[in-house]
Amino acid sequence: MDKRGLKIVTIGGGSSYTPELVEGLIKRYNELPVTEYWLVDIEEGKEKLEIVGNLAKRMVEKAGVPMGIHMTLDRKEALKDADFVTTQLRVGLLPARAKDERIPLSHGFLGQETNGAGGLFKALRTVPVILDIAKEMKELCPNAWLINFTNPAGIVTEALLRYGEHKKVIGVCNVPIGLEFSIAALLGVEHSRIRVDFAGLNHMVYGERVYLDGKDITNEVMEKLLDPNNESPTMANIKAMQWETEFIRALKLIPCPYHRYYYKRGDMLKEELESYSKGQTRAEVVMQVERELFELYKDVNLAVKPEQLSKRGGAHYSDVACNVINAIYNDKNTVIAVNTRNGNTLSNFDMNSAVEVSCYVGKEGPNPVETVTDLPIAVQGLTAQIKAFERLAAEAAYTGNYDTALLAMVTNPLVSDDLKGRQLLDEMLVAHKNHLPQFKEVIDKLENK
């Protein structure tokens, strides 16, 4: 990097998550000398951008680091000569998320922003925008790395790898690092002493091996996880439910919190339907949390990340995002679970698919660790079905093809119904029409039926 120092850009800068990212950059300033940090948003997010940007300025001033905070609605201005670009955007904002959750539930299907029908529609809205960003990066900052946190991260990474014009892409997620923190807490040790080797797909990743100070302690950890006296690891946006001991012992893998939507589908649907009937889906809860957070952010005396941010589902986001940036910038070869091109890593998937695996991350990007192995037969079917869904969803988002979108909807194991899947697809296309320009002709026909 040249003498001007690092320029980092966050698209979706008005997000409530941004203070956590600012905190992560401040903590690492000695290793990551960021002189320009740009926060980018759209007109609808202007007020939140200003609130978050001003809090970021106070945080930087309190920390005493010479990091310039810039706020803009001009994405191209921000991207010019950037070194790293992070994306954490939500097309349609939280009202779109509410539709993603409530419409499937009204049909008796799970409603969740990254899984099932909700995940499909978040991808259909998001992928074209991310591909536009990649195109602009190729022109304005061709050497920059795109670090994507936008959900559904697996489908977004899949689309970027297959259709994007900028190939220096890494998808990040807080699920693996969250599991590591949970395991460290279970063992009563510092997180830095723990390493978990992960393999699978985004929000469908499994812990294969666990190491403490380099020693394999997988069996010990599995027994602790199976102890009913120990709470099963989860995250703020997913209800904690204990796994069946016999099932996990037979599986011989550590599931992630999102696996509950597949292995505890009935219980999760019942829980969501109860919340839905009370008008308390996760989107409604998050809207309230956001209102509270932004009231806090407005306080001119606040100059640190507030604890209330932990109520959002993105805890440890800054850790994984900043760790990836740090590992690349300083060529650290740190082991981090990321979404990247499969290559020859997992023979269960083709070479060009996006997978989520533990990688050594250095100046050349991610390189899968040697101990990551092919997925066992017990999970090959489920992961293959999800990968088929991801590929179809990415293609549908890119092409605007109705048939491909229908195949994606029905292929998802949380739908798996051709008639109801088509009805659900049609209703959601119309509901999200303002954010699906690639489907305009299809939606016009649906509305004129």
C-alpha positions as CSV (number, residue, x, y, z in Angstrom):
1,M,0.0,0.0,0.0
2,D,1.2,3.5,-0.6
3,K,2.0,6.3,1.9
4,R,-1.6,7.5,2.0
5,G,-2.5,4.5,4.1
6,L,-5.4,2.3,3.8
7,K,-8.7,3.2,2.2
8,I,-11.6,1.0,3.3
9,V,-15.2,1.4,2.0
10,T,-18.4,0.1,3.6
11,I,-21.4,0.0,1.4
12,G,-24.5,0.0,3.6
13,G,-22.6,2.3,5.9
14,G,-25.8,3.5,7.6
15,S,-26.4,0.0,9.1
16,S,-26.7,-0.4,12.8
17,Y,-23.7,-2.9,12.5
18,T,-21.3,-0.2,11.4
19,P,-20.2,0.9,15.0
20,E,-19.0,-2.7,15.5
21,L,-16.9,-2.5,12.4
22,V,-15.5,0.9,13.4
23,E,-14.6,-0.6,16.8
24,G,-12.8,-3.5,15.1
25,L,-10.7,-1.1,12.9
26,I,-9.8,1.0,15.9
27,K,-8.7,-2.0,17.9
28,R,-6.4,-3.1,15.0
29,Y,-5.2,0.4,14.0
30,N,-1.5,-0.5,14.7
31,E,-1.7,-3.3,12.1
32,L,-4.3,-1.7,9.8
33,P,-3.4,2.0,9.4
34,V,-6.7,3.1,7.9
35,T,-6.5,6.8,7.0
36,E,-9.8,6.9,5.0
37,Y,-12.9,5.0,6.0
38,W,-15.8,5.7,3.7
39,L,-19.4,5.0,4.6
40,V,-21.8,4.7,1.6
41,D,-25.6,4.5,1.6
42,I,-28.6,5.4,-0.6
43,E,-31.0,8.3,-0.3
44,E,-33.5,6.3,1.8
45,G,-30.7,5.6,4.3
46,K,-29.3,9.1,4.4
47,E,-30.5,10.0,7.9
48,K,-29.1,6.7,9.4
49,L,-25.9,7.2,7.5
50,E,-25.4,10.6,9.1
51,I,-26.2,9.3,12.6
52,V,-23.9,6.4,12.3
53,G,-21.2,8.4,10.6
54,N,-21.2,11.0,13.4
55,L,-21.0,8.3,16.0
56,A,-18.0,6.8,14.0
57,K,-16.3,10.2,14.1
58,R,-16.8,10.4,17.9
59,M,-15.5,6.8,18.4
60,V,-12.3,7.6,16.3
61,E,-11.8,10.9,18.2
62,K,-12.1,9.2,21.6
63,A,-9.7,6.5,20.5
64,G,-7.2,9.1,19.3
65,V,-6.5,7.4,15.9
66,P,-6.0,9.5,12.7
67,M,-8.8,7.7,10.8
68,G,-10.8,10.0,8.6
69,I,-14.5,9.2,8.4
70,H,-16.3,10.1,5.2
71,M,-20.0,9.8,4.4
72,T,-21.4,9.8,0.9
73,L,-24.4,8.7,-1.2
74,D,-22.0,8.6,-4.2
75,R,-20.8,5.0,-4.4
76,K,-18.3,5.7,-7.2
77,E,-16.7,8.5,-5.3
78,A,-16.1,6.2,-2.4
79,L,-14.8,3.3,-4.5
80,K,-12.1,5.2,-6.3
81,D,-8.7,3.7,-5.3
82,A,-10.1,1.7,-2.4
83,D,-8.0,-1.1,-0.9
84,F,-10.9,-3.0,0.7
85,V,-14.6,-2.8,0.2
86,T,-17.1,-4.4,2.6
87,T,-20.8,-4.8,1.7
88,Q,-23.5,-5.0,4.4
89,L,-26.6,-3.8,2.5
90,R,-30.3,-4.6,2.7
91,V,-32.2,-3.9,-0.5
92,G,-35.7,-2.9,0.5
93,L,-34.6,-2.3,4.1
94,L,-36.4,-4.0,7.0
95,P,-39.9,-3.8,5.5
96,A,-38.7,-6.1,2.8
97,R,-37.4,-8.5,5.4
98,A,-40.8,-8.5,7.1
99,K,-42.4,-9.6,3.8
100,D,-39.7,-12.3,3.4
101,E,-40.8,-13.7,6.8
102,R,-44.5,-13.1,6.9
103,I,-45.6,-14.1,3.4
104,P,-44.1,-17.7,3.7
105,L,-45.5,-18.1,7.2
106,S,-49.0,-17.1,5.8
107,H,-48.7,-20.2,3.5
108,G,-47.4,-22.4,6.3
109,F,-43.8,-22.4,5.4
110,L,-40.8,-21.2,7.5
111,G,-40.1,-17.5,7.1
112,Q,-36.5,-16.6,7.5
113,E,-34.3,-14.0,5.8
114,T,-31.6,-16.4,4.6
115,N,-33.3,-19.8,4.4
116,G,-36.2,-21.0,2.3
117,A,-38.4,-18.6,0.4
118,G,-37.2,-15.6,2.3
119,G,-33.6,-16.3,1.5
120,L,-34.5,-16.7,-2.1
121,F,-36.1,-13.3,-2.3
122,K,-33.4,-11.6,-0.4
123,A,-31.0,-13.0,-3.0
124,L,-33.2,-12.0,-5.9
125,R,-33.2,-8.4,-4.7
126,T,-29.5,-8.3,-3.6
127,V,-27.5,-10.1,-6.3
128,P,-28.0,-7.5,-9.1
129,V,-26.9,-4.7,-6.7
130,I,-23.8,-6.6,-5.6
131,L,-22.9,-7.4,-9.2
132,D,-23.2,-3.7,-10.1
133,I,-20.8,-3.0,-7.2
134,A,-18.3,-5.6,-8.5
135,K,-18.5,-4.0,-12.0
136,E,-17.7,-0.6,-10.5
137,M,-14.8,-2.1,-8.5
138,K,-13.3,-3.6,-11.6
139,E,-13.1,0.0,-13.1
140,L,-12.4,2.1,-10.0
141,C,-10.4,-0.2,-7.6
142,P,-9.4,-3.3,-9.5
143,N,-6.9,-4.4,-6.9
144,A,-9.3,-4.1,-3.9
145,W,-10.8,-7.1,-2.2
146,L,-14.6,-7.3,-1.9
147,I,-15.5,-8.6,1.6
148,N,-19.2,-9.4,1.5
149,F,-21.3,-9.8,4.7
150,T,-24.6,-9.2,3.0
151,N,-27.0,-12.2,3.3
152,P,-27.6,-14.7,2.0
153,A,-23.8,-14.7,1.8
154,G,-23.6,-18.1,0.2
155,I,-25.8,-17.2,-2.8
156,V,-24.2,-13.7,-3.1
157,T,-20.7,-15.3,-3.2
158,E,-22.0,-17.9,-5.7
159,A,-23.3,-15.1,-8.0
160,L,-20.1,-13.1,-7.7
161,L,-17.9,-16.0,-8.6
162,R,-20.1,-17.1,-11.6
163,Y,-21.3,-13.7,-12.9
164,G,-19.3,-11.0,-11.3
165,E,-16.7,-8.9,-13.2
166,H,-14.5,-8.6,-10.1
167,K,-13.0,-11.8,-8.9
168,K,-11.2,-10.8,-5.7
169,V,-14.2,-11.8,-3.6
170,I,-14.6,-13.3,-0.1
171,G,-17.8,-14.0,1.7
172,V,-17.8,-13.7,5.4
173,C,-20.2,-14.9,8.1
174,N,-20.3,-14.7,11.9
175,V,-21.7,-18.2,12.4
176,P,-18.3,-20.1,12.4
177,I,-16.6,-17.5,14.7
178,G,-19.7,-17.5,16.9
179,L,-19.4,-21.3,17.3
180,E,-15.8,-20.9,18.2
181,F,-16.6,-18.4,20.9
182,S,-19.3,-20.7,22.3
183,I,-16.9,-23.6,22.4
184,A,-14.2,-21.5,24.0
185,A,-16.7,-20.4,26.7
186,L,-17.8,-24.0,27.2
187,L,-14.1,-24.9,27.8
188,G,-13.4,-21.8,29.9
189,V,-10.5,-20.8,27.7
190,E,-9.6,-17.7,25.6
191,H,-11.0,-17.8,22.0
192,S,-7.5,-17.3,20.6
193,R,-6.5,-20.8,21.9
194,I,-9.3,-22.5,19.9
195,R,-9.4,-23.4,16.3
196,V,-12.3,-25.2,14.6
197,D,-12.0,-26.6,11.1
198,F,-15.3,-26.0,9.3
199,A,-16.6,-27.3,6.0
200,G,-19.9,-27.0,4.2
201,L,-22.0,-24.1,2.9
202,N,-23.0,-20.7,4.3
203,H,-25.5,-21.2,7.1
204,M,-25.1,-24.9,6.5
205,V,-21.5,-25.3,7.7
206,Y,-20.3,-28.1,10.0
207,G,-17.5,-28.1,12.6
208,E,-15.3,-31.1,11.7
209,R,-12.4,-30.9,14.1
210,V,-11.6,-28.8,17.2
211,Y,-8.1,-27.9,18.4
212,L,-7.0,-26.4,21.7
213,D,-3.4,-25.0,21.5
214,G,-3.0,-27.2,18.4
215,K,-4.2,-30.4,20.2
216,D,-7.2,-32.2,18.7
217,I,-9.9,-32.2,21.4
218,T,-12.9,-32.9,19.1
219,N,-14.2,-35.8,21.2
220,E,-14.0,-33.9,24.4
221,V,-15.9,-30.9,22.9
222,M,-18.6,-33.2,21.4
223,E,-19.3,-34.7,24.8
224,K,-19.6,-31.2,26.3
225,L,-22.0,-30.1,23.6
226,L,-24.1,-33.2,24.1
227,D,-24.4,-32.6,27.9
228,P,-28.0,-31.4,28.5
229,N,-26.7,-29.2,31.3
230,N,-24.8,-27.1,28.8
231,E,-26.9,-24.8,26.6
232,S,-26.7,-25.5,22.9
233,P,-24.8,-22.8,21.0
234,T,-27.1,-20.4,19.1
235,M,-27.2,-16.7,18.1
236,A,-29.5,-13.8,18.9
237,N,-31.8,-14.4,15.9
238,I,-32.3,-18.1,16.3
239,K,-34.2,-19.7,19.3
240,A,-32.0,-22.0,21.4
241,M,-33.2,-25.6,21.1
242,Q,-31.2,-28.6,22.4
243,W,-30.1,-31.1,19.9
244,E,-31.1,-34.8,20.3
245,T,-28.0,-36.4,21.9
246,E,-28.2,-39.6,19.9
247,F,-28.5,-37.8,16.6
248,I,-25.5,-35.5,17.1
249,R,-23.4,-38.4,18.4
250,A,-24.3,-40.4,15.3
251,L,-23.6,-37.4,13.0
252,K,-20.1,-36.9,14.5
253,L,-20.2,-33.2,13.4
254,I,-20.9,-30.0,15.1
255,P,-24.0,-28.4,13.5
256,C,-24.4,-24.6,13.2
257,P,-27.5,-22.8,14.7
258,Y,-29.1,-22.6,11.2
259,H,-29.2,-26.3,11.0
260,R,-32.2,-26.2,13.3
261,Y,-34.3,-25.0,10.3
262,Y,-33.7,-28.4,8.7
263,Y,-33.1,-30.9,11.5
264,K,-35.8,-29.3,13.8
265,R,-38.0,-28.0,11.1
266,G,-41.3,-28.8,12.8
267,D,-40.3,-27.2,16.1
268,M,-38.9,-24.1,14.4
269,L,-42.0,-23.7,12.2
270,K,-44.3,-23.9,15.3
271,E,-42.2,-21.3,17.1
272,E,-42.3,-19.0,14.1
273,L,-46.0,-19.4,13.5
274,E,-46.6,-18.4,17.2
275,S,-44.5,-15.3,16.8
276,Y,-46.2,-14.5,13.5
277,S,-49.6,-14.7,15.1
278,K,-48.5,-12.1,17.6
279,G,-47.0,-9.8,15.0
280,Q,-43.5,-10.6,16.5
281,T,-41.5,-12.1,13.6
282,R,-37.8,-11.5,13.8
283,A,-38.2,-8.5,11.4
284,E,-40.5,-6.8,13.8
285,V,-38.2,-7.5,16.7
286,V,-35.2,-6.1,14.8
287,M,-37.2,-3.0,13.8
288,Q,-37.7,-2.2,17.5
289,V,-34.1,-3.0,18.3
290,E,-33.0,-0.7,15.5
291,R,-35.2,2.2,16.7
292,E,-33.6,1.8,20.2
293,L,-30.1,1.6,18.8
294,F,-30.4,4.7,16.6
295,E,-31.8,6.7,19.5
296,L,-28.6,5.7,21.4
297,Y,-26.5,6.5,18.4
298,K,-27.9,10.1,18.3
299,D,-26.5,10.8,21.7
300,V,-23.6,13.3,21.2
301,N,-22.0,11.9,24.4
302,L,-21.9,8.4,23.1
303,A,-18.4,7.6,21.7
304,V,-18.3,3.8,21.9
305,K,-20.2,0.9,20.5
306,P,-23.2,0.3,22.8
307,E,-23.8,-3.1,24.4
308,Q,-27.3,-3.2,23.0
309,L,-25.9,-3.9,19.6
310,S,-25.4,-7.5,20.8
311,K,-29.2,-8.0,20.4
312,R,-28.8,-8.0,16.7
313,G,-27.8,-11.3,15.0
314,G,-24.5,-10.1,13.7
315,A,-22.3,-10.4,16.9
316,H,-18.6,-10.9,16.1
317,Y,-19.1,-9.5,12.5
318,S,-16.3,-7.0,13.0
319,D,-14.0,-9.7,14.3
320,V,-14.3,-11.9,11.2
321,A,-14.4,-9.0,8.7
322,C,-11.4,-7.2,10.3
323,N,-9.5,-10.4,10.7
324,V,-9.9,-11.2,7.0
325,I,-8.7,-7.7,6.0
326,N,-5.8,-7.8,8.5
327,A,-4.8,-11.3,7.3
328,I,-4.7,-10.1,3.7
329,Y,-3.0,-6.8,4.3
330,N,-0.3,-8.2,6.6
331,D,0.0,-11.6,4.9
332,K,-0.8,-13.4,8.2
333,N,-2.1,-16.8,6.9
334,T,-4.6,-16.7,9.6
335,V,-7.1,-19.6,9.7
336,I,-10.6,-18.2,9.1
337,A,-13.8,-19.8,7.8
338,V,-14.9,-17.9,4.7
339,N,-17.0,-18.4,1.6
340,T,-14.8,-18.9,-1.4
341,R,-14.4,-20.8,-4.7
342,N,-14.4,-24.5,-4.0
343,G,-11.6,-25.6,-6.5
344,N,-10.5,-29.0,-5.4
345,T,-11.5,-28.6,-1.8
346,L,-14.8,-30.5,-1.5
347,S,-15.4,-33.1,-4.2
348,N,-19.1,-33.0,-3.3
349,F,-19.4,-29.7,-5.3
350,D,-18.1,-28.5,-8.6
351,M,-14.9,-26.4,-8.7
352,N,-16.7,-23.1,-9.4
353,S,-19.2,-23.4,-6.6
354,A,-19.0,-21.2,-3.4
355,V,-18.3,-23.2,-0.3
356,E,-17.7,-22.2,3.3
357,V,-14.5,-23.7,4.6
358,S,-11.6,-22.9,7.0
359,C,-8.8,-21.3,5.0
360,Y,-5.4,-19.8,5.6
361,V,-6.0,-16.2,4.6
362,G,-3.0,-14.2,3.4
363,K,-2.0,-11.6,0.8
364,E,-3.2,-13.9,-2.1
365,G,-6.6,-14.5,-0.4
366,P,-8.0,-17.7,1.1
367,N,-6.4,-21.1,0.7
368,P,-8.3,-24.1,2.3
369,V,-6.6,-25.8,5.2
370,E,-5.2,-29.3,4.6
371,T,-7.4,-31.0,7.2
372,V,-10.7,-30.0,5.6
373,T,-12.1,-33.2,4.1
374,D,-15.0,-34.2,1.9
375,L,-18.4,-34.1,3.6
376,P,-19.6,-37.4,5.0
377,I,-22.4,-39.3,3.3
378,A,-24.9,-38.3,6.1
379,V,-24.9,-34.7,5.0
380,Q,-24.1,-34.9,1.3
381,G,-27.8,-35.1,0.3
382,L,-28.9,-32.0,2.3
383,T,-25.9,-29.9,1.3
384,A,-26.2,-30.9,-2.4
385,Q,-29.9,-29.8,-2.3
386,I,-29.0,-26.5,-0.8
387,K,-26.2,-26.0,-3.3
388,A,-28.6,-26.7,-6.2
389,F,-31.0,-24.1,-4.6
390,E,-28.1,-21.6,-4.3
391,R,-27.0,-22.0,-7.9
392,L,-30.6,-21.7,-9.2
393,A,-31.2,-18.7,-7.0
394,A,-28.0,-17.0,-8.2
395,E,-28.9,-17.7,-11.9
396,A,-32.5,-16.5,-11.4
397,A,-31.3,-13.3,-9.7
398,Y,-28.9,-12.6,-12.6
399,T,-31.2,-13.5,-15.5
400,G,-34.7,-12.6,-14.2
401,N,-35.9,-15.9,-15.6
402,Y,-39.2,-17.0,-14.0
403,D,-38.7,-20.7,-14.6
404,T,-35.3,-20.7,-12.9
405,A,-36.8,-18.8,-9.9
406,L,-39.6,-21.4,-9.7
407,L,-37.1,-24.2,-9.7
408,A,-35.1,-22.5,-7.0
409,M,-38.2,-22.1,-4.9
410,V,-39.4,-25.7,-5.2
411,T,-35.9,-27.2,-4.9
412,N,-35.4,-25.6,-1.4
413,P,-36.1,-28.2,1.2
414,L,-38.0,-25.7,3.3
415,V,-40.6,-25.5,0.5
416,S,-40.5,-28.7,-1.7
417,D,-44.1,-28.2,-3.0
418,D,-44.6,-27.4,-6.7
419,L,-48.1,-25.9,-6.4
420,K,-47.8,-23.9,-3.2
421,G,-44.2,-23.0,-4.2
422,R,-45.5,-21.4,-7.4
423,Q,-48.2,-19.6,-5.6
424,L,-45.7,-18.4,-3.0
425,L,-43.3,-17.3,-5.7
426,D,-46.0,-15.3,-7.6
427,E,-47.2,-13.5,-4.4
428,M,-43.7,-12.6,-3.3
429,L,-42.7,-11.4,-6.8
430,V,-45.6,-8.9,-6.8
431,A,-44.9,-7.9,-3.1
432,H,-41.3,-7.1,-3.9
433,K,-41.9,-5.6,-7.4
434,N,-40.2,-2.3,-6.6
435,H,-36.9,-4.1,-5.9
436,L,-37.0,-6.7,-8.7
437,P,-36.4,-4.8,-12.0
438,Q,-35.1,-7.9,-13.7
439,F,-38.5,-9.5,-13.3
440,K,-40.6,-6.5,-14.5
441,E,-42.2,-8.3,-17.4
442,V,-43.1,-11.3,-15.3
443,I,-44.6,-9.2,-12.6
444,D,-46.6,-7.1,-15.1
445,K,-48.2,-10.3,-16.4
446,L,-48.9,-11.6,-12.9
447,E,-50.6,-8.4,-12.0
448,N,-52.7,-8.4,-15.1
449,K,-54.0,-11.9,-14.8
